């Protein structure tokens, strides 16, 4: 007789009144303890949380991408004289922000919105910087 059948038999005896609650609990614990060493030999079954798997990664890539994209777009609002070094700095910041955003999107789902915003802002600023170089 396997353990499940024994547990069913104990439950039936308890429902008939042949076993008290304390006796049933003691017998059930004895049966389950006899099964426990087998379970510990195998080890616990790892449980995965789908939501935690969904958001793996860090914010170390998308946040700098977004910050550099915002900074690059804010640089475009400067109405002073644009020399070659300033335009090169604008293009450099936008390319770095664009690169970090693309790497973040390809490697991790966490911070996806920030990475996309960094890519968009970096692209806009980079294209405007290239336009300023052509002038």
N, C-alpha and C positions, 0 to 999 in steps of 0.2 A: 504494500500500500504506500503510495507516495505521500508527500507532506500535504499536498492540497486536499487529498481525500481525507487525511487525518484531521485537517482543520475543518472540513465540512462536517465530519462525524462529530467533532467536539462542539461545533455550533448547533448541530441537531440535538445533541445531549443537553446542551444548555437550554435550548428552546423547549424541550420536554420537561425541564426542571430537574434532570438527573445531576446536573453540575451547577454549583453556585457561580456567581460572577467571579469570585476570587479564584476558585478552582479552574474555571475556564481561562482566565487571564494567565495563571501560572502554567497551565498545560500549553497554551498558545505560545508563551514566551519560551518554554523549553523546546518546542518544535522549531521555532524561528531561530533560536540560538544554535541549534544543531545545523541549521542551514547557513548560518553566518560565516563560518570559516571558509566555505567554498567561495562565497562572494568576495571575501577579502583577498583570496589567492588570485582571483582574476583582476581585482582592482576596480576602483570606481569608474563608471562610465562617464566620460567627459560630456557635459551638456553645452551645446553652443547656443548662444543667444543671437538670433538673426539680426536684431537691431544693432548689437555691438559689432557684428561682422560687417554690417552695412556701412558703418562710419569709421572704418579703420583709417589711420593716418594722423597727421598733425597739421597744425596751422602754420608751420614754418615756411611753407612755400606760397600758399595763397595770400597771406597777409602782406609779405613784402611785394608781391606782384601787384596787389591792389594799391598799396601805398605809393609805389613807384609810378603806377599809372595815374593816380590822382596828382602826384607831384609834377609829373610831366605835363598833364593838362593844365595845371595851374601856372606852369612856366609859360604857357602860350598866352596867358593874360598879361604878361609883362609888356608894357608899351614903350620900353626904352630901346635904344639901339641894339640890334642883334648882330654880334660879330660871329665869326666862324667858330670860335671856341664855345660860345654859348649854345649855338645850334648843335654842335657835336655833343655837348653835354646832354642836351634834350634828347637827341637820338640815342645816345648811350643809355640813359635812364629808361627810355621807352622800350628799347630792345631787351634790356635786362628784365624789366617787368613782364614783357611779353614772353620771354623765355621761361621765367619762373612760373607764370600762369599755365603755359603749355605743359611743362613738366608736372605740375600739380594735377592738372586734369588727367594726364595719362597714367599717373601712378597711384592716385588715391581718390576716394569719393568725398572725403572730408574737406570742407571749405570750397566746394565746387562753385557756388555762386560768387564768392570773392575772386576765385581764379578767373572765371569768365569775365567779371567786371574789370579785372586787371588786364586781361587780354584785349578787351574792347578799348579801354582807355589808352593802353600802351600803343595799340595800332593807330588810333586817331592821332595821338601825339607824334608818333614816328612818321606818319605820312605828312603831317603838317611840318615837321622838322625837315623832311626831305624837300618839301615845297619851299621852305625858307632857304635851303642850300642852293636851289636852282636860281633864285632871284639874282 
